[in-house]
Amino acid sequence: MQVDFLIPLAFFALVFGSIYIFVTTRNKERLALIEKGASPELFKSKAEPNSGFVVIKFGLFLIGIALGIVAGYFLSEGGMQETPAYFSMIFLFGGIALVVSFFLQKKYQDK
């Protein structure tokens, strides 16, 4: 009897259970605070001015990784060993993307 299907099933059950426990506990805590007189406005999330930059940083980082994979492919086809070519280019282009996102964020905040 094969039980290979139990591993993904157990994983998803663990993830669902963790999220369920988190949400129900947070709800109980909030209800207890409201009963003690806390304002419900306390629980509304306030959008941070930097919240959009996380998306830009993540997007540029993924683009940099993709460009690093492509550059690593060309280096490995050009004669360089495959493993160092891929790793060096992924880190190089990923780092460049993070630096570019930093300067874009700084430029936007200076305005």
C-alpha positions as CSV (number, residue, x, y, z in Angstrom):
1,M,0.0,0.0,0.0
2,Q,1.4,3.3,-1.0
3,V,1.2,6.3,1.3
4,D,2.9,8.9,-0.9
5,F,-0.3,10.9,-1.0
6,L,-0.3,11.4,2.7
7,I,2.7,13.8,2.7
8,P,1.1,16.5,0.6
9,L,-2.2,16.0,2.4
10,A,-0.5,16.4,5.8
11,F,1.3,19.5,4.5
12,F,-1.9,21.2,3.4
13,A,-3.6,20.2,6.6
14,L,-0.8,21.7,8.6
15,V,-0.9,25.0,6.6
16,F,-4.7,25.2,6.9
17,G,-4.6,24.4,10.6
18,S,-2.0,27.0,11.3
19,I,-3.9,29.7,9.4
20,Y,-7.1,28.7,11.1
21,I,-5.6,28.9,14.6
22,F,-4.0,32.3,13.8
23,V,-7.2,33.8,12.5
24,T,-9.5,32.5,15.3
25,T,-7.0,33.5,18.0
26,R,-6.6,37.0,16.6
27,N,-10.4,37.3,16.4
28,K,-10.8,36.3,20.1
29,E,-8.1,38.8,21.1
30,R,-9.8,41.6,19.3
31,L,-13.2,40.8,20.7
32,A,-11.7,40.8,24.2
33,L,-10.1,44.2,23.6
34,I,-13.3,45.6,22.3
35,E,-15.2,44.3,25.4
36,K,-12.7,46.0,27.6
37,G,-13.3,49.3,25.8
38,A,-10.7,49.5,23.1
39,S,-11.8,51.3,19.9
40,P,-12.5,49.2,16.9
41,E,-10.6,51.8,14.8
42,L,-7.4,50.4,16.4
43,F,-7.6,47.3,14.2
44,K,-7.9,49.1,10.9
45,S,-4.6,48.8,8.9
46,K,-3.0,52.1,8.0
47,A,-1.3,51.9,4.6
48,E,2.3,52.8,5.0
49,P,3.8,55.2,2.5
50,N,6.5,52.7,1.7
51,S,4.1,49.8,1.1
52,G,4.2,50.1,-2.7
53,F,7.9,49.9,-2.8
54,V,7.9,46.3,-1.5
55,V,6.1,45.2,-4.7
56,I,8.5,47.2,-6.9
57,K,11.6,45.8,-5.0
58,F,10.3,42.2,-5.2
59,G,9.4,42.6,-8.9
60,L,12.8,44.0,-9.8
61,F,14.5,41.3,-7.8
62,L,12.7,38.6,-9.7
63,I,13.5,40.3,-13.0
64,G,17.2,40.4,-11.9
65,I,17.1,36.7,-11.0
66,A,15.6,35.9,-14.4
67,L,18.3,38.0,-16.2
68,G,20.9,36.3,-14.1
69,I,19.7,32.9,-15.2
70,V,19.8,33.9,-18.8
71,A,23.3,35.4,-18.4
72,G,24.5,32.3,-16.6
73,Y,23.2,30.2,-19.5
74,F,25.2,32.2,-22.0
75,L,28.3,32.0,-19.9
76,S,28.0,28.3,-19.5
77,E,27.5,27.9,-23.3
78,G,30.5,30.1,-23.8
79,G,32.8,27.7,-22.0
80,M,32.5,28.6,-18.3
81,Q,31.6,25.9,-15.8
82,E,27.9,25.7,-15.3
83,T,27.5,26.0,-11.6
84,P,29.7,29.1,-11.0
85,A,28.2,30.7,-14.1
86,Y,24.6,30.4,-12.9
87,F,25.3,31.3,-9.2
88,S,27.5,34.3,-10.0
89,M,25.1,35.8,-12.5
90,I,22.0,35.2,-10.3
91,F,23.6,37.0,-7.4
92,L,25.1,39.7,-9.5
93,F,21.8,40.6,-11.3
94,G,19.7,40.1,-8.2
95,G,22.0,42.5,-6.3
96,I,21.9,45.0,-9.1
97,A,18.1,44.9,-9.1
98,L,18.0,45.6,-5.4
99,V,20.4,48.5,-5.8
100,V,18.2,49.9,-8.6
101,S,15.1,49.6,-6.5
102,F,16.8,51.4,-3.6
103,F,17.7,54.3,-5.9
104,L,14.2,54.4,-7.4
105,Q,12.7,54.5,-3.9
106,K,15.1,57.2,-2.8
107,K,14.4,59.3,-5.9
108,Y,10.6,59.0,-5.3
109,Q,10.9,59.9,-1.6
110,D,13.0,63.0,-2.3
111,K,10.2,64.4,-4.5
